[in-house]
Amino acid sequence: MGTVPIINRELSWLSFNERVLQEAESPDVPLLERLKFLGIYSNNLDEFFRVRVATLKRMLDFDRKAKAELGFSPSKILDAIQTKLKVLQKKYNKVYENIILELEKENIYFLNETQLDKEQGAFVKKYFQENVRLEIFPIMLDKAKEFPTLLDSSIYLSVRFSKNKSKTHHYALIEVPTATISRFLVLPAKKDKQYVMFLDDVIRYNLKDIFQIYDFDKIEAYTIKFTRDAELDVDNDVSLTFMESMEVSLKKRKSGEALRFVYDAQMPKDFQNYLIKKMDLDSNTQLFAGARYHNFKDFMRFPTLGKTHLLNPEQQHIPHPDLVKTRSILAKIKSKDILLYYPYHSFDYFLDLLREAAIDPDVSHIRCTLYRVSSNSHVIKSLITALHNGKDVTVFIELRARFDEEANIDWATKLRDEGARVITGIAGLKVHSKLCLITRREKGEKIYYGCIGTGNFHEKTARVYTDAMLMTANQHIMKEARQIFTFFDKNYSVPKMSKLLVAPFSLRFKLNQLINREIRFAKAGKPAAIFLKLNNLVDEEMVLKLYQASKAGVKIRLIVRGICSLVPGIKDISENIEAISIVDKYLEHNRVFMFHNAGMPEVYIGSADLMTRNLDHRIEVVVPILDEKIKKQLSDIMELQWKDNVKARVFDEIQSNTFRKKHGQALSHRSQDTIFDYLHETGVKKKK
């Protein structure tokens, strides 16, 4: 790499999660939303350990070779991660303590098992007996033949009890049943005060009842948790189907190598040593002294307590002017391209399209790619309805969608049982594209309708992720989409495209072509510009290509939510590049690619980030926006995002996450609000 600045992806990811923590810290964010951001931060960090730290630890045995091939030393990166995490943990603890104080100002109090009065104690005991008791299955460690495998998605109470003056202790483990019971119990209010209790403490309060058959007078309990290696090693046994191999691999994940053992720092040292010895932890497992409570990801589902003023105001969907009171979405799409931009627009329009296709007598076939879907998926239900109505349905379900593998196996089985043609894997490639294709017979010929988007066909995430979806009946584009589904069936039939950019076949090549064209314009003294919105920018080849464009004089603007390995603003390297990140109430998830093209801009949206995995190892689809009005709309939205001076952070070499400063008397400009206003106003004008 020489002296070319490239930021390590893991360290850049930690910088992204720090931006999430900034939202939890911000007094401008409603208080209960700040708790949710703490939960998001915690959940992100768990996944970071399970995947990225796990991968680095796997490389440790080949540290020198990895450094030669990858350009960095895994051991040094792990040390840098550890250093950064210590700083973030201190900040996290301080933010949490401040939020607790702010909650108390709102008359919301957390109580533990030692702070209950008689009336509250009776309430907690009754709740435990009626709701929790049957979910408790203690494991007696001093009697167990071997230490049980602890799940990394769960928290456990490690319990020790004894009789006074006796040196004999009994040890037990209790899994806190957060999968079936809320982590938070809301106690009866008193006067104007509201009280909340962790489920962990509900169990602590009832420990004597759980272990009543034992004779003891001292009992103590401390929370512990594990983080395990979650990378899947899919078996290549030819006697197994791909789905069977995935199921075997998922079972192995549950007992993956322990990466991090987190325990309550108040746990006595001899108790810690007992557990560590009993668990037979090796030296590679990081021991982390945490606070009393773990799995703060549960704050993502913290009860609202009726405190609407402590939440973001509920934002209503903007009716799409082209789809309001439309009898047939298929007919509307045939007349013009339509762009959905949710959560500002409702995802229901896509569901309505599927429902219409499911009952339309002239629709013969529905094809769809599924990466992640909702637990109660109306997309799946619509496809099953289509099957019941005699339609052919083909679904590609990606079984390797990380942490959704088991759900996707279940969906694949259900759809197959209902009669769908289900495809579940392509050797060496994940299918990450967001495609839906509808075939309709009209006047004796096949007409294709479809949707190509930036986000999953997932009702729940569509409420909190910003994503774009193009609905079109452009036959050139849709016939190319049909080729992609043919490739799923016949992997040797590489699709030939002139409109769609498809990874791993043409996307990297075409992006290089588009950047090179801007470089030629810049060298010829003509205006040249690139404007990209991405989740992640990591691929080194693309970073170097953008540096090359900057050196040639191309003006480049980047909006990157997550990882950014590129460093903007470096003299003679990236001085023509500016980059920001926006973290706000919605997760910025859509990908947009804009090229100036000598005043005749080309605009694309799609599923791909600029990461090596997306460009070379996944089926990704990026679609050109051909409708000039939609192109203008996307351009306007991108400009509104670029003007953000409330939630935009500026990228720099030291990853300081500095908020963009307002200039002079500039008004506050929060892009997620101004985009809502823009779409609402343009929609109203259009209806008139």
N, C-alpha and C positions, 0 to 999 in steps of 0.2 A: 504493500500500500504506500510505501515511502512516507512522504510528509502530507499526503492528502488526508484531510480530517474525516474520519469515520467514527461515529460514536457507537460503542458496543450496544447491541440490541437489548441485553438484559438490563444494563444500567439505564438505558433510555426508557425501558418499561417501568422501572422503579420511579423514574421521573414522572411518567404518566400517572402512576398510582399516587404520587405525591400531589398531583393536581386534583385528584379525587379527594384527598385528605384536606386540601385547601377549601373545598366546598363544605366539608364538615366543620371547618374552622370558621368560615365566614359568617359574621353576624347578620349579613344581608340575606342569608338563606333562612327560610322558616325553620324553627327549632326542630320539629319532628322530621323534616327533610334532612337536617344535618345528621340526625341519628341514622337515617337510611344511608347516607353517604359513608358513615363509619362502617355500616354493614357491607356496602359495596367494596370499600377498601379492604376489609378483612377477607371477603370472599375472593377478591382478586388475588390477594397475597397467598391464600391457600392454593389456588390454581397455579400460581407462579412457582411455588415450591414443588407441587406435584408434577409439573411438566418441565419447566426451564431448569430449575435447580437439579431436578432428577437427571436431565440430559447432561448437564455439566458434570455431575458426579459420575455418570457412566464414562465420561471422557477422562477421568482422572488417571486411570491406568495407562492411558496413552497420551499423557500430558505433552510430552515433547513432540510427538508426532502430530498431535492436534494443533499445537502452536505453529508447526511448519505448514500444515495444510489449511488451517482456518485463519491464521494471522494473529491468534491470541492464545494465551495460556489459560486453560480452564481453572487451574488452581488460583491464579491471580484474580480472575473475574469473581470466583467464589469469595475470595477475601474482600474484594471491593463491594460485593453484594452485602456481606456481613457488616462491613463498616457503615454502609448507607442505611441498612435496616436498623442498626442501633440508634441512629439519628431519628429515623422515622418513628420508631417505637416510642421514643421519648415524646415526640411531638404528638403522636396518637394518644398517649396516656393523658397528656395535658389537655388536648381537645376534649377527650371524654370527660375529664373532671370538670371542665368549664361548662360542658353541656348539662351535666348533672346539676350544677349550681343554677344554670339558667332555667332548667325544668322546675327546680324548687321555687324560683320566683313566680312560676306559673302555677304553683300549688300542686305540682306533680312530684311525688316522692317514691324512691325505691326503698323497699324494706327487705332486710334479710331475716333469717329464721330467729335471730336473737332480739329482734325489735318489735315483735308482734305483741299487741295487748291481748287480753283474754278473749274478747269478741273476735278479733282478727284470727287468733289462734284456732278458735272453733271453726271459723269459716274455712281456713286452710286445711284443717283435718278432714272436714266434710268433703271438700273438693278432692283431696287426695284419695279418700275412700271411694268416691263415686267415679272419679275420672282417671286417676293415675295408678292406683294400687295394682290393678290387673296388668299394667304395662311394665311392671318392675320384675326383673328376673336376675337376682343377685348371683354372682359366681364367687364361690368361696375359694380364694386363691391358695390358702394353706392346705386345702384338700384336693385341689385340681391336679390332674396328672400332668398337664402342661398349661402354659399361659395361653389364654384364648387369643385369637387374632382380633385385634381392635380395628374397627373401621375408621378410615380417615375422615369420613364425613360426620362422625359422631363425637360427642363428648361423654366422658365417664366420670363418675364419682369413685375415687379410690377411698375405701373405708377401712378404718382400723378401730378395734374395740378391745377392751380388756377389763379385768377385775382389779380393783385397787390392790397394790402391793404384790400383784402377780406379774412375773416377767413374761408370761405367755400372752401373745397377741393373736387375734384372729384378723384376717385380711379378706376383703371382698371388693368386687367391682360391680358397679351398677351403671348400665348405659342409660343416660338421660334420654327419654323417649320423645325427642323433638320431631321425629318423623310423623308421629300420630297425635301429638299434643302441642299446643302453642308453648313457645319458650317463656311466655309472659302471662302471668295471672293478674288480672285486674281485681283488686280487693274493693269491698264496698267503700264508697266515698264517706268522708266525715266532714260535716260542714262544707267548706269550699275546697277541701283537700282531697286529692286523688292519690291512690297508692297502687304501686305495681311491684310484683315479686317475680324473680326468676324461678323457673321450674326447678332448677338445681336446688334452690333454697326451700322450695316446697318439699322436695324429697328429704333434704337435711332435717327439716322440722319433724319428719315422720320416721326417722331412722330407727328409733326405739321400737316402733310398731313393726317395721320390716324384719328386725332381728330379735323379736321378742322371745324366741325360744332359747336364746343364749342368756347366760347369767353374766352381766357386765354392768359396770357403773361409769365407764368412761368410753365415749365414742367420738370419733373425729372423721371428717370427710373433706377431701380436696379434689378439685377438678383436674383432670388430665385429658390430653388429646394427642393424636398422632397425625402426621402428614406423611403420606406414602407416595412412592414412585407410581405415577399413573400412566406412564407411557406403555402402550400396548405392543407386545411382541406376538404378531399373528403367526400361528403355526402354519408351516408350508406342507403339512401332511396331505398328500394328494387324495387320501381316502376320505377326507373331510370336505364338506361344502364350505364355501366362504363364511356362511352364516354360522355353521358349527365351529369353525376356527375362531370366529369373533367371540362366541359364547365361552369357549375354553380360555381365551385370552382375558376376557372380563373377569372370570373366576380367579385367574392369577393376579389381576390387578388388586383384588381385595386383600391379598396377602403380599403385596409388593414391598420392596425394601423400605424400611422406616427411614425417612429423611430428617424428621424433626419430631422431637418429643417435648411437648409443652406441659409444664406442671405449675401448680400454684406455688409461688415463691415462699408462701408461709408454711408449706409442708415441711415437717421436721426432716433433718438430714438423714436420719436412720431410716425413715419411711421412704424417702427418695431412693436411697441405696437398695432397700429391699426390692422396690419395683424394678429398678434398672437391672439388678441381678436376675430377678425372676423373669424379666422380659428378654434377657440375654441380648441386650443392645450392643452393637459393635461401635467401634470408634468413629465410624462415618456418620452416625446419627447425631444430629445437632441437639443438644440439651438446652432448652430455653425456659428460664424462670419467668413465668408470666404472672398476670394478675389473678384475682379470685375467679373471674369468669372468662371463659374462652368461647370460640365460635360466635364472634360478634356479627357474623353474617346474618344471624337471626334478627338483627335490628332492621334488616330490609323489610321485615314483616311486623314491625312494632305496631301495637294497637293505636288507633287514632284518638281514642279517649274523648271523642266528640269535640276535639279542639281544632276546628276548621281554620282558625286564624294562625295556627302553627304549621299549616300545610300550604303547599302551592295552591293557588286558586284553581279549581277545576276548569279546564279549558275545553270548550265545546268544539266538535269537529266542524270544519268549514264545508258547507255543501259544495260539491264540485259543480260549477255552472253547466257543464256539458252532460251531467248525469242526473241532475235533479228532475224528478218526475219522468224519467226515461222509461218507456215501456220495454225496450229491448236494448241492452248494453251492446250486444253483438251488432245490431244495426247501427248504433252510434259509432262504434269502433270502425265499422266499415266505411263510414262517411268521413272519419278524421282520426288522427292519432290523439290519444289522451294521456296526460301525465298525472299520476297520483303521487302526492307528496305527503306521506303520513309521518307523524300522527296528526298533522294539520287537516288532511283529508282522512276519511274513514276507510279502514281496511275492508269494511263491509262491502264496498263496491266490488272488490275482487271476489268475495264470497257470493255476491249476487250474480256475478258473471258465471261462476261455477254452477250455481243453482239453475240458472237459465239454460246453460249448456246441458245439464243433467236431464232436463225435461223437454228440450227442443227436439222434435221428431226428426229434424234434418241433420242434427249433430250425430256423427258416427263414431268419433274417437276423441278421447281426452288424454293427453300426455302431460306428465308433470315431473319435475325434479323436487325432491324433498330432502332437506339437510337437517333442519330442526323444525318441529311443529309443536303446537300447544298440546298440553296434556289432555284437553278435551277438544280435540281439533275438529272444527267445522269444515276445514279443507278436506280432511279424511272422510268425514260424514258425507260431504257433497260428492266425492268420488265414488263412495259406496252406493249412494243414491243413483248415480249415473249407471253403475253396474246393474242395479236392480231394474233400471229402465232400458236395459238392452244395449247400452253403449259399450264399446271396447275401451278399456282403461289401461294405460301403461304408466307405471310409476317407477322412477329410479329413486330408491331410498339409499342414502349414503350411510352405511352402517358404522363408518369410522368418524362420525361427527362427535368430537371429543365430549365426553360426559353425557352424551345423549345416545350412546350406543345401545344400551339395553332397551330404551324406549323405542328406538328405531327398529330393533329386531322384532319387538312386539307388534309395531304397526305393519311391518313387512308381512308378518305371519297373518295378521288380521285381513289385510288387503288381499293376500293370496288366497285365503280361505273364502273370501267373498267373490273370487273369480277374476281378480285383476292380474294382469301380467306384471310381475314385480322383478326388477333388476336390482341387484344389491352390491355389485362391486365390479371394478375394472382393475386389473393387475397394474400396480404401480401408480395409479392415479386416483385421487379423491375427486368426487363430483361436487363442486361448490357452487355451480351456476344456479340461477334462479329463473327457471323456464316453465312456462305453461303453454301448451299448444292445443288448440281446438280445431278439429276437422269437421267441416260442414258441407253437405252436398247442395249445390245451388245450380239449377239448370243443367244438370248432368255432369258437372265438374266439381272437383274438390277445391274448396276455398278454406284457407288457413287463417285463423285468428289466434292471437296470443298475447302473452305478457312476458316481459323481460325486466328483471328488477335488480336492485342492489341489496335487498334484504330477504330473509327467509319468509316463507308463507306461514306466518305464525301470528295468530290474532293478538296474543298478549304482548309480545315484543313490539308489535306494530303500534301499540299505545305509548311506548316510551322510547323507541328508537326512531331517529329520522331516517327515512328511506324513500327512494323514488322507484316508481314502476311505470314503464311504458306499456300502454295497451295499444296494440296496432293490428291492422289487417293488411299492412304492406306485404304483398305476396313475395317480393324478392327476399325480404328479411325473414318472413315466416317459413319460406321453403328452405332457407339456410338453417333455421332452427330445426326443421324436420330432419335435416342431414345429421344434426347432433344426436337426435334420438336414434337414428339409424346406426350411428357409431356406437351407441350404448349396446346395441344388439350385435353389431359386427365390428369388433375393435380394429380389424385390419382396414376398414373403410374410412380412411382419414378424410374428414369433410373439407371441401374446397370452398372458401368464402371470399366474397368481394365486399360485403357490407359488414357482417359481424366480425369482431376481433375475438378469436377463441384461443385460450391457452390450453395446452402448451404448443399449439400448432402455429399460430400466427400473431398472438398478442404482443409478445416481446419484440418481434421483428417489426410489426406495424408501429408500435410506440416509438421505436428507434427511428423509423422513417419519418414520423410526424415531428419528432424533436429535431432531426437533421434538417427538415424543411425550414423550421424556424431559424436554425443556425444559418442556413443559406440566405434567408431574408435579412438577418442581422448583418451578415458580412457584406451584403449588397447595399447596406445603408437604409434598409426599409424597416418599418416597425415590425417587431417580432416579440411575441409574448406567449407564455404558457401559464395556465392557471389550473392547479390540481387540488382536489379534495379527496383525502384518503383516510383510512383508519391507521395504516402503517406504511412507512417508507423505509425499507431495510435493504433491498437487493442492491448489492454493491455496484453491479454493472449499471443499473439505472441511476444510482447516486452519481457515479462518475460521468455518465452521459449528461445529467443536469448540470454538473460542474462545467463540463465542456460547453454547454449552451450558454451558461452564465459568462464564461470567458469570452465567448463570441459576441456578447452584448444582448442576448435574449433576456427580457425581463420576466422573471419567474416568481409567481406567488404560490405558496403552499399552505393549505389548511390540513393539518395532520393531527388527528385526535390522540393517537397512541404513541407508538414507537417511531422515532425519526432519527435515522443514523446520519443524515445529512446535516452539516453545520452551515447555516446561512451567514452572509455578511462578512466572509473572510476575504481580505484584499487579494486580488489577482486569482482567486479561486471561485468564490461564490458571492462576490459583492453585488451581483444583480439578482440575488435570491433573497426573498423575505419569507418567513414561515411563522405561522401562529398555530395554536391549539385552542379549541373551544371545549370546555367542560361545563355543562349546565344541566338543567332539569331533565332534558332529553339526551340520550346517548347519540352523538353524531355518528351515523353509521353509513351513510350513502357515499358512493364513490363517483366523482365527476371529473372528466378530463376535457379541458378546453384549450384549443390551439388557435392563435390569432389568424394565421393563414392569409396574410396580406389584406386584412379587412373582410375576409369571407370566412368567418369563424367556423370551425368544426367542433362539435360538442358530442361527447359520449358519456353514457352512464353504464355501470355494470357491477359485477360481483367481486372484481379482482382488486386487491391491494398490490403495491409494488414490493412484494416479498418474493424471494426465490421460490418458495413453495407454491405461491399463487401462479407465478409465471411459467414454471417448469414442471410442476408435479400435480396440478389440479386442472380439472375442466372448469374453466371460467369463461363467462360470456360478457362481452362489452358491446353495447349496441349504439350506433350513431343516432343522434336526434336529427331527423330530417325536416320536421315541421318547424317553420321559422318562428311561429308564435311560441311554441314550447321552448325552442332554443333561446328566445329572448327571455322567457320566464325563468329558465335555469340560470341564465347569465345574471339576471336581476337578483335572484336569490343568492348567488355566489358573491355578488358585490355587497349585499346586505351583510353577509357573514364576514366579509373582509373588513367592514367598517366597525365591527364589534369592538367596543372599548370598555365593556363591563366584565365579560367572561372570557376574553381572549388573552392567552399568555403568549409571550414572544419566545421563540426558540433561540438559544444562544449556545456557545461552546461549553459553558459550565453548567448548563441545564438548570438555570436559576428559577425557572417558572415565574418570571416577573410578569405581572399584569401589564397589558398595554396601557400606556398613559394617555389621558385625554389631552388634547392640545388647546391651549388658550381657554376660550369660553365654550368649547364644544359640548354639545348635549350628550347625555348618557345614551349609548346605543347598544342595547342587548339584542343580539341578532335573532334569538328564538322568539322574542316578542315582536320584533319588526317584521319578521317573515310571516308571522300569523296575520299581522295587520295588512301586509302587502297582498297576501293571498285572499284575504277577506274582501279588501277593497276592489281588487281586480275582478273577483268573482261577482260582486254586486254590480259593477259596471257592465260586465258581460251579460248578466241576466236582464239588465235594463235594455 
